[in-house]
Amino acid sequence: MTDRVDLVRSAYEAFGKGDIPTVASMLAETEWHEAKGMPYGGVFKGAEEIFGNVLGPIAQDVEGFQVTPEEILPVGDDRVISLGRYTGTGANGPVDVRYAHLWTVRDEKVVRFEQFADTKLFSEAVGK
């Protein structure tokens, strides 16, 4: 049995390496809440919608896009919070934005994700 903190840490590591199949394998029919105000804001369900509407477009819009967790902590019985930074270069300059991610993990799969970030700062750097 994988610890939920380890699962989330592994998701960040796989994403950082561009290992999309591994990230996708960690998702159930995940409900993904991208912060309103982000260029990719909204609620998406399942890997196809998440990669098509959020993770794929971010990688195209932000050169060298990185998600760097600084802390990953368990919360309650099935949740994990990650605090960290988004970095890279957008159309209008550097991206350096703090984030908080709230993950819900059940049966060793991510079932829900919610993002909290400075959407104005991110949008300005990306130019959207």
Steps between C-alpha positions, in 0.01 A plus 500: 500500500640838396488782752291791368784749558736277301242471221468878470878545517534240221245688289707821522820309419343327197354829372840666542658230281225531239381147581136559413399129490611460863311812608189379315526159670474671840166662417158345552214685329657795678302818551758773432426852626730749331464843666251737344699785348776273371525489119403132537248549783203272545400154612614204292431129538738220406847494351396594145331824611774583751785458251306657213382808688759562770832315501553496123422870446716604797797313353446682169457845659782486757846410377680282753186470713575342838282421799727486804347384826666641811280311747267203458294422808218258587165653594229289664440146378530533123634842408842651437598865473798614298650847527750612239578707189424510131797621296593543135480769235175629355438732207536806728795380708584277793238294681564473873173436678431330833229236510308275737360172366246294690495136384251230599629143469289184529601143418845623392358733232446875484124563502501878547741791458446865590742781413550828686737752340550867416309482173563864410878468532502175301272637225708816464823301456338264250330784313146361518 
